[in-house]
Amino acid sequence: MQEHIEKKLNKLETFYDKIISARVYLKVENTTEKNNKTTEIVLNIPGDDIVVKKTCPTFEECIDTCVDTAKKLLIKKKQLTV
């Protein structure tokens, strides 16, 4: 799981090279629903934090979805700062 997270997060630096740090929180919700895995990614960038939180059936799916959303937000942030 850790390798999957690191691999996905490292790709984000190609879209925005000023990421200071990244924190990933994984949580299993206490529910009977299939969508009970929650992932939250917090990216610390100069002047702001980008927070993405998703709930899915698997952690891998959550991580992939969060990283895709974070990628879009980083691209948008980069365009606004240029």
C-alpha positions in Angstrom: 0.0 0.0 0.0 2.8 2.4 0.9 4.5 1.8 -2.4 1.3 2.5 -4.3 0.8 5.8 -2.4 4.4 6.9 -2.9 4.3 6.1 -6.6 1.1 8.1 -7.1 2.2 11.1 -5.0 5.6 11.3 -6.7 3.9 11.8 -10.1 2.2 15.0 -8.7 5.6 16.7 -8.7 5.6 16.7 -12.5 2.5 18.9 -12.5 3.6 21.3 -9.6 7.2 21.2 -8.4 6.7 23.3 -5.3 5.0 20.7 -3.1 6.5 21.0 0.4 5.0 17.9 1.9 2.2 15.4 1.6 0.2 13.6 4.2 -2.1 10.7 3.5 -4.8 9.5 5.9 -6.5 6.1 5.5 -9.6 5.3 7.4 -12.1 2.4 7.5 -15.5 3.8 8.3 -17.7 1.9 10.7 -20.6 1.1 8.3 -22.1 -1.8 6.5 -21.9 0.0 3.1 -19.4 -1.1 0.4 -18.0 2.4 0.3 -16.4 2.3 3.7 -12.7 3.2 2.9 -11.8 6.9 3.2 -8.6 8.5 2.0 -7.6 12.1 2.6 -4.5 13.6 1.0 -3.2 17.0 2.3 -0.6 18.7 0.1 1.3 21.5 1.6 2.3 24.1 -1.0 3.5 27.7 -0.6 0.7 29.9 0.6 -2.0 27.2 0.8 -2.9 23.6 1.4 -4.7 21.3 -1.0 -7.0 18.8 0.7 -8.7 16.0 -1.2 -11.0 13.5 0.5 -12.8 10.6 -1.1 -14.7 7.5 0.1 -14.6 4.3 -2.1 -14.9 0.5 -1.9 -11.1 0.1 -1.8 -8.1 2.2 -0.6 -6.4 1.8 -4.0 -9.5 3.3 -5.8 -9.6 6.1 -3.2 -5.9 6.9 -3.6 -6.2 6.9 -7.4 -9.3 9.2 -7.3 -7.7 11.5 -4.8 -4.5 11.8 -6.8 -6.4 12.5 -10.0 -8.4 15.3 -8.2 -5.2 16.7 -6.6 -3.5 16.7 -10.1 -6.3 18.8 -11.5 -6.1 21.2 -8.6 -2.3 21.5 -8.8 -2.5 22.3 -12.6 -5.2 24.9 -11.9 -3.0 26.4 -9.1 0.0 26.5 -11.4 -1.9 28.3 -14.1 -3.1 30.9 -11.7 0.4 31.7 -10.4 2.0 32.1 -13.8 
